[in-house]
Amino acid sequence: MRRRTLIQKNFDKLNKLLGNGRRQFNRNKCKVLPRGSRRQKTVTQWNSENTKDEYEGLRIISFMFNMEEKLLNLEGRLHISIVMAFFSSLTPVFIAIICVLIGALLKKINGEKEKSETESKPLSRPWVDEDLKDGNDHHLEEEEADEVWRGLDENVAHVPFFAERYSEAEMIKRSQMLYELLNKRRSVRFLSDEPVPREVIDNVIRTAGTSPSGAHTEPWTFVVVQDPCLKHKIREIVEEEEEINYKKRMGDRWVNDLKRFRTNWIKEYLDTAPYLILIFKQIYGKLPNGKKKTHYYNEISVSIACGILLAALQNVGLYTVTSTPLNCGPQLRVLLQRPANEKLLLLLPVGYPKKDATVPALTRKPLEDIMVLMVWFALWVRCCMNSGASDDNLQRK
């Protein structure tokens, strides 16, 4: 476009020189041959009727074409050289920018991939056993839920309730005695193999079974193990998984927090204790027709029962250590032949402490650190209400 503009200007100049009544010069009568044939860059299609002045003008134009083409080529080369020099100086910068962009793009792609994988998989933490998770997210199908509802007895008889009432002095005495009894409870890891009456175990589990539960579903199963061979198999499963827990799953912080208790993955008490009580939570129940029945707040219900069981054991002079064997639930469930709707929540070795048993010298929080009494708040609300009533009376007067 630029070359054509320059040639047109030259033609205009020539027409101006050759004017004075002569016919205008037609540039379509000339042709510039390709570059490289310098001698051939002459005017073609020559018309013998052209005047001498026109001939000289055409020679001038041919010369001008050659000069303009050389200048344009030189100018283009200079531009290319300048651009190449500029880009060559910026090459390291461009390479760095491209690398940064590629890295950012790959990071974004990997982040989106990890995010999609995280969303597709359930959130898990290394210190949470799948069997310890609550099963309240289990939903029944609509028709199954309706059938469950129809299966419940809506006409449960309500009977009069009679409770024994104590005097204030007796209440204080009994509450103090129970506190002193349970304050002696400790987690004991050194248990003897001295036999324990079977009837005592039956009674403490009966006591645990009095626990409240969501919709009275009673979602607990207490498995009592007394056979030495079965206890040893349980120990092998627990110690194998616990070693992995201490070395990999639990993490340094958890392991360091347990050092002061001098505990590790060796569980000798699983062999020596006369009884092992494994508490399973039932994440759902079974109806007579074989369909599933929702167990509301099953883990909370079973946890309350475990607390009552610990108090009952303390009441008869038996000791235990609350054990939550991480990642052992599925294997123990298969070993003990428990159904799929039951998940292991707690393992309690039960027995008498050894004569040389030791426990950490720990203290418990005082009452003021664990209880908040809202008496003054109630009095303040009452005073505010009374003050408001007084203001209303004054306004009425």
KAKABEL-V90642 format. One record per residue. N is the residue number from 1. PHI is phi in whole degrees, -180 to 180 (999 if undefined). OMEGA is omega in radians with two decimals (999 if undefined). D_LAST is the distance of its C-alpha to the last C-alpha in whole Angstrom. Layout:
BEGIN
n,phi,omega,d_last
N,PHI,OMEGA,D_LAST
N,PHI,OMEGA,D_LAST
END
This chain:
BEGIN
n,phi,omega,d_last
1,999,-3.14,101
2,-67,-3.13,102
3,-65,3.13,105
4,-62,3.13,106
5,-65,3.12,104
6,-63,3.12,106
7,-62,3.13,109
8,-64,3.11,108
9,-65,3.12,108
10,-65,3.06,111
11,-60,3.13,112
12,-65,3.11,111
13,-62,-3.13,112
14,-63,3.12,116
15,-63,3.12,115
16,-69,3.12,115
17,-68,-3.09,118
18,-89,-3.12,120
19,-67,3.11,118
20,57,3.04,120
21,93,3.10,121
22,-76,3.12,122
23,-72,-3.10,120
24,-68,-3.12,117
25,-79,-3.13,118
26,-98,-3.07,117
27,-75,3.09,115
28,-74,-3.13,116
29,-85,3.14,119
30,-119,-3.13,119
31,-146,3.10,118
32,-94,-3.12,117
33,-73,-3.12,119
34,-60,-3.13,117
35,-68,-3.11,116
36,109,3.08,119
37,-113,-2.99,122
38,-64,-3.13,122
39,-70,-3.12,126
40,-87,3.13,125
41,-75,3.10,122
42,-121,-3.11,124
43,-81,3.07,123
44,-107,-3.11,124
45,54,-3.11,125
46,-73,3.13,127
47,-107,-3.10,128
48,-61,-3.12,131
49,-82,-3.14,130
50,-68,-3.13,128
51,-79,3.13,129
52,-64,3.13,129
53,-63,3.12,126
54,-64,3.12,124
55,-62,3.11,126
56,-63,3.12,125
57,-65,3.12,122
58,-67,3.10,122
59,-63,3.12,123
60,-63,-3.12,121
61,-64,3.12,118
62,-61,3.10,119
63,-64,-3.13,119
64,-66,3.10,116
65,-59,-3.13,115
66,-62,-3.14,116
67,-64,-3.13,115
68,-64,-3.13,111
69,-66,3.11,111
70,-63,3.13,112
71,-63,3.13,110
72,-65,3.09,107
73,-62,3.12,108
74,-64,3.14,108
75,-64,3.13,105
76,-64,3.12,104
77,-64,3.11,105
78,-61,3.13,103
79,-62,-3.14,100
80,-63,3.14,101
81,-63,-3.13,102
82,-65,-3.13,99
83,-64,3.14,96
84,-63,3.10,98
85,-64,3.14,98
86,-65,-3.12,94
87,-69,3.11,94
88,-65,3.09,96
89,-72,-3.12,94
90,-96,-3.10,91
91,-57,3.11,92
92,-60,3.13,91
93,-65,3.13,87
94,-62,3.13,87
95,-62,3.13,89
96,-63,-3.14,86
97,-64,3.13,83
98,-63,3.12,85
99,-63,3.12,85
100,-63,3.13,81
101,-64,3.12,80
102,-64,3.11,82
103,-62,3.13,81
104,-64,3.13,77
105,-65,3.11,78
106,-63,3.12,79
107,-64,3.13,76
108,-65,3.14,74
109,-64,3.13,76
110,-65,3.11,76
111,-63,3.11,73
112,-66,3.12,72
113,-66,3.12,75
114,-65,3.13,73
115,-65,3.12,70
116,-66,3.11,71
117,-67,3.12,73
118,-65,3.14,69
119,-69,-3.11,67
120,-77,-3.13,70
121,-103,3.10,70
122,-67,3.14,67
123,-68,-3.13,66
124,-134,3.07,67
125,-121,-3.05,67
126,-65,-3.08,70
127,-99,-3.13,68
128,-114,3.08,67
129,-76,3.11,69
130,-59,-3.13,69
131,-73,3.13,69
132,-89,-3.13,66
133,-72,3.14,64
134,-71,-3.12,61
135,-103,-3.09,63
136,-75,3.11,59
137,-84,3.12,60
138,-74,-3.12,63
139,-114,3.07,62
140,-89,3.04,64
141,-68,-3.01,65
142,-60,-3.10,63
143,-69,3.11,65
144,-68,3.11,65
145,-64,3.11,62
146,-62,-3.14,61
147,-67,3.07,64
148,-62,-3.11,63
149,-63,3.13,59
150,-69,-3.11,61
151,-75,-3.14,63
152,-78,-3.13,60
153,-80,-3.11,59
154,-82,-3.07,56
155,-109,3.08,56
156,-69,-3.11,56
157,-69,3.06,56
158,-106,-3.05,53
159,-113,3.10,53
160,-61,-3.12,51
161,-111,3.13,51
162,-120,-3.12,51
163,-124,3.08,51
164,-76,-3.10,52
165,-113,-3.12,49
166,-106,3.02,50
167,-70,-3.13,48
168,-61,3.13,46
169,-64,3.13,49
170,-67,3.12,52
171,-62,3.14,50
172,-64,-3.12,50
173,-65,-3.10,53
174,-68,3.12,54
175,-65,3.11,52
176,-68,3.14,54
177,-66,3.13,57
178,-67,3.11,57
179,-63,-3.13,56
180,-64,3.12,59
181,-67,-3.09,61
182,-75,3.09,60
183,-70,3.08,60
184,-83,-3.12,64
185,-67,3.09,64
186,-139,3.03,66
187,-81,-3.06,68
188,-111,-3.13,72
189,-101,-3.12,75
190,-116,-3.07,77
191,-110,3.13,78
192,-87,3.11,81
193,-94,3.12,83
194,-63,-3.08,82
195,-63,3.09,82
196,-121,-3.14,78
197,-57,-3.12,78
198,-63,-3.12,77
199,-63,3.10,75
200,-64,3.12,73
201,-63,3.12,72
202,-59,-3.07,72
203,-69,-3.12,69
204,-70,3.10,67
205,-74,3.02,67
206,-59,3.13,66
207,-63,3.10,63
208,-63,-3.14,63
209,-71,3.08,63
210,-82,-3.09,60
211,-64,3.03,58
212,-71,3.13,55
213,-151,-3.14,56
214,-62,-3.14,55
215,57,3.13,55
216,54,3.13,57
217,-85,3.12,60
218,47,-2.99,61
219,-86,-3.10,63
220,-131,3.02,65
221,-137,3.14,69
222,-106,-3.14,70
223,-99,-3.12,74
224,-102,-3.11,75
225,-113,3.11,79
226,-120,-3.09,81
227,-66,-3.10,85
228,-61,-3.13,86
229,-65,3.13,88
230,-67,3.08,84
231,-62,-3.13,83
232,-68,3.07,85
233,-63,3.08,85
234,-63,3.13,81
235,-63,3.14,82
236,-61,3.13,84
237,-64,-3.08,82
238,-66,-3.09,79
239,-67,3.11,81
240,-63,3.14,83
241,-74,-3.13,79
242,-65,3.08,78
243,-63,3.07,80
244,-66,3.13,80
245,-61,-3.10,76
246,-67,-3.05,77
247,-89,-3.02,79
248,-132,-2.91,78
249,-77,-2.96,74
250,-73,-3.12,72
251,91,-3.06,72
252,-65,-3.08,73
253,-64,-3.12,69
254,-65,-3.14,69
255,-62,3.12,73
256,-66,3.11,72
257,-67,-3.12,68
258,-90,-3.08,71
259,-62,-3.10,73
260,-67,3.10,71
261,-90,3.13,72
262,55,-3.14,75
263,-114,3.10,75
264,-149,-3.07,78
265,-86,3.08,79
266,-83,-3.06,81
267,-120,-3.11,79
268,-64,-3.08,82
269,-64,3.11,79
270,-69,3.05,79
271,-93,-2.99,83
272,-82,-3.10,82
273,-64,-3.12,79
274,-65,3.14,80
275,-136,2.92,77
276,-117,3.09,76
277,-113,3.12,73
278,-105,-3.08,72
279,-100,3.12,69
280,-108,3.01,69
281,-98,3.11,66
282,-94,-3.08,66
283,-72,2.98,65
284,-157,3.14,65
285,-106,-3.14,66
286,-125,3.06,69
287,-85,3.11,69
288,-56,3.13,71
289,-85,3.08,72
290,92,3.14,73
291,-83,-3.04,70
292,-81,3.11,67
293,-124,-3.09,64
294,-68,3.02,61
295,-111,-3.06,60
296,-75,3.09,57
297,49,-3.04,56
298,-64,-3.10,60
299,-70,3.10,60
300,-64,-3.14,56
301,-62,-3.13,57
302,-68,3.12,61
303,-65,3.08,59
304,-63,3.11,57
305,-62,3.10,60
306,-64,3.10,62
307,-63,3.10,60
308,-66,3.11,60
309,-63,3.11,64
310,-63,3.11,64
311,-66,3.13,61
312,-66,3.09,64
313,-64,3.12,67
314,-64,-3.11,65
315,-65,-3.12,65
316,-102,3.07,68
317,84,3.08,70
318,-102,-3.07,71
319,-127,-3.10,70
320,-157,2.99,70
321,-132,-3.13,70
322,-73,-3.07,68
323,-120,3.06,70
324,-118,-3.05,69
325,-65,-3.06,73
326,-68,3.07,72
327,66,3.09,74
328,-98,-3.02,76
329,-54,-3.11,74
330,-59,-3.13,76
331,-67,3.13,79
332,-69,3.10,78
333,-64,3.11,77
334,-68,-3.13,80
335,-61,-3.10,82
336,-91,3.07,80
337,57,3.09,80
338,-94,-3.11,76
339,-71,-3.04,75
340,-69,-3.11,74
341,-83,3.14,70
342,-109,3.10,70
343,-127,-3.09,70
344,-69,3.11,70
345,-110,-3.03,67
346,-153,3.06,68
347,-124,-3.10,71
348,-122,2.92,71
349,-79,-3.00,74
350,-122,3.08,74
351,175,3.08,75
352,-89,3.07,76
353,-72,3.06,76
354,-66,-3.13,79
355,-66,3.14,80
356,-101,-3.12,80
357,-67,3.08,77
358,-128,3.08,75
359,-137,3.10,71
360,-65,3.12,70
361,-81,-3.10,68
362,-107,3.05,64
363,-122,3.13,61
364,-103,-3.13,58
365,-64,3.08,54
366,-71,-3.06,52
367,-59,-3.08,49
368,-67,3.12,47
369,-90,-3.09,49
370,-119,-3.13,48
371,-128,3.05,45
372,-119,-3.12,41
373,-100,-3.03,39
374,-102,-3.12,35
375,-64,-3.09,33
376,-65,3.09,31
377,-65,3.12,30
378,-64,3.10,29
379,-64,3.14,27
380,-65,3.10,26
381,-63,3.14,25
382,-64,3.11,23
383,-64,3.12,21
384,-64,3.12,20
385,-66,3.11,19
386,-65,3.13,17
387,-66,3.10,16
388,-65,3.11,14
389,-64,3.10,13
390,-64,3.11,11
391,-63,3.10,10
392,-65,3.12,9
393,-65,3.13,6
394,-64,-3.13,5
395,-66,3.13,5
396,-68,3.11,4
397,-68,999,0
END
